[in-house]
Amino acid sequence: MFEYELHKTQAADLIREAEAQRLVAEARKARRAARRSRKLESQGPVSSLRARFVRAA
């Protein structure tokens, strides 16, 4: 009986640990998505090549 209770306790701990890891992975994924969307929004118009170089003499 003791071994069965020990097994159940260990199984419950593993399930809790797996859930915590899933939450961490989900939070990382959400942060990456937010960062990516901010980066896309902040991109402005691209300057032309003519504006980058001065005219030759």
Backbone bond lengths (Angstrom), bond angles and torsions (degrees), N, CA, C in turn:
res aa  C-N    CA-C-N  psi(-1)  N-CA   C-N-CA  omega(-1)  CA-C   N-CA-C  phi
1 M - - - 1.447 - - 1.531 110.61 -
2 F 1.326 117.06 -40.03 1.452 120.51 -178.84 1.525 111.23 -63.00
3 E 1.341 116.88 -41.26 1.465 121.18 179.77 1.527 110.96 -62.82
4 Y 1.314 116.67 -38.78 1.462 120.79 179.31 1.530 110.41 -64.40
5 E 1.321 117.53 -44.07 1.468 121.35 178.85 1.528 110.59 -64.96
6 L 1.315 116.96 -39.46 1.458 121.70 177.31 1.532 110.12 -62.94
7 H 1.311 116.23 -43.29 1.468 121.10 178.39 1.535 110.87 -62.14
8 K 1.319 116.58 -44.70 1.469 120.83 178.98 1.526 111.19 -61.55
9 T 1.334 116.77 -41.06 1.460 121.09 179.49 1.526 110.76 -64.44
10 Q 1.342 116.35 -44.15 1.461 120.25 178.92 1.522 111.58 -64.86
11 A 1.309 116.90 -39.33 1.465 120.95 178.57 1.532 110.27 -63.95
12 A 1.316 116.96 -41.94 1.464 120.94 178.73 1.527 110.56 -64.69
13 D 1.336 117.17 -39.25 1.467 120.67 177.21 1.525 110.79 -63.07
14 L 1.319 117.05 -43.08 1.459 120.90 179.24 1.526 111.49 -63.23
15 I 1.319 116.51 -39.74 1.463 120.96 179.03 1.526 109.98 -64.93
16 R 1.339 117.11 -43.05 1.466 120.73 177.80 1.524 111.40 -63.32
17 E 1.319 116.73 -41.71 1.465 120.85 179.88 1.532 110.96 -65.06
18 A 1.322 116.74 -41.36 1.461 120.60 178.36 1.528 110.88 -63.91
19 E 1.309 117.26 -40.15 1.464 120.76 177.96 1.529 111.38 -64.08
20 A 1.335 115.83 -40.65 1.463 119.83 178.28 1.530 110.37 -63.62
21 Q 1.315 117.16 -41.49 1.468 120.68 178.31 1.523 110.84 -64.97
22 R 1.322 117.42 -38.06 1.469 120.76 177.03 1.520 111.01 -63.01
23 L 1.332 116.49 -41.72 1.463 120.42 179.00 1.529 111.29 -63.74
24 V 1.321 116.77 -41.02 1.467 120.71 178.80 1.527 109.78 -63.43
25 A 1.317 116.89 -45.28 1.460 120.56 -179.77 1.527 110.79 -63.50
26 E 1.314 116.93 -39.39 1.463 120.96 178.80 1.527 111.07 -65.62
27 A 1.324 116.81 -40.17 1.471 120.53 178.10 1.525 110.65 -65.20
28 R 1.341 117.15 -42.53 1.469 120.15 177.04 1.513 111.43 -60.51
29 K 1.319 115.72 -43.37 1.468 120.42 -179.61 1.528 110.77 -63.44
30 A 1.334 116.90 -40.63 1.461 120.72 179.37 1.529 110.78 -66.61
31 R 1.351 116.80 -40.47 1.465 119.85 178.19 1.521 111.10 -63.58
32 R 1.339 116.55 -42.72 1.467 120.00 178.67 1.522 110.78 -62.02
33 A 1.322 116.80 -43.04 1.464 120.64 -179.83 1.526 110.75 -63.95
34 A 1.329 116.82 -40.26 1.472 120.15 178.97 1.520 110.46 -65.97
35 R 1.325 116.12 -41.96 1.463 120.40 179.23 1.530 110.18 -63.64
36 R 1.314 116.15 -42.48 1.464 121.32 -179.82 1.523 111.15 -64.21
37 S 1.316 117.92 -41.72 1.466 120.50 -179.39 1.530 110.92 -69.20
38 R 1.352 117.01 -35.54 1.463 119.59 176.31 1.520 110.95 -64.56
39 K 1.327 115.74 -39.73 1.454 120.41 -178.93 1.528 110.12 -64.37
40 L 1.330 116.87 -39.43 1.463 120.49 -179.72 1.519 111.32 -68.66
41 E 1.339 117.21 -36.71 1.465 120.96 -179.61 1.522 111.77 -70.05
42 S 1.329 117.49 -33.39 1.455 120.57 -173.51 1.523 113.16 -80.74
43 Q 1.309 117.52 -8.69 1.456 119.07 -179.05 1.522 110.12 -73.06
44 G 1.315 115.00 124.68 1.452 120.59 -179.10 1.517 110.47 -97.06
45 P 1.328 116.05 -169.83 1.455 119.26 179.38 1.529 110.74 -68.01
46 V 1.294 115.19 146.50 1.457 120.78 -178.93 1.519 108.63 -86.85
47 S 1.338 115.99 135.10 1.462 118.90 178.93 1.526 109.38 -78.35
48 S 1.314 115.44 153.47 1.463 119.49 179.97 1.523 110.35 -77.65
49 L 1.313 117.26 164.52 1.452 121.46 178.82 1.526 111.63 -67.31
50 R 1.325 117.16 -29.44 1.477 120.85 -179.78 1.529 110.87 -62.32
51 A 1.294 118.24 -33.45 1.459 121.39 -177.57 1.531 111.16 -75.24
52 R 1.289 118.24 -18.08 1.467 121.22 -176.80 1.524 112.66 -83.40
53 F 1.312 118.17 -31.71 1.468 120.92 -173.19 1.544 110.80 -114.28
54 V 1.325 115.99 146.51 1.462 120.46 177.22 1.536 109.02 -84.98
55 R 1.303 114.95 159.88 1.470 118.55 179.51 1.514 111.57 -74.19
56 A 1.292 115.90 144.97 1.461 120.69 177.02 1.520 110.15 -78.47
57 A 1.296 117.12 153.54 1.468 121.34 -178.69 1.463 110.97 -71.27
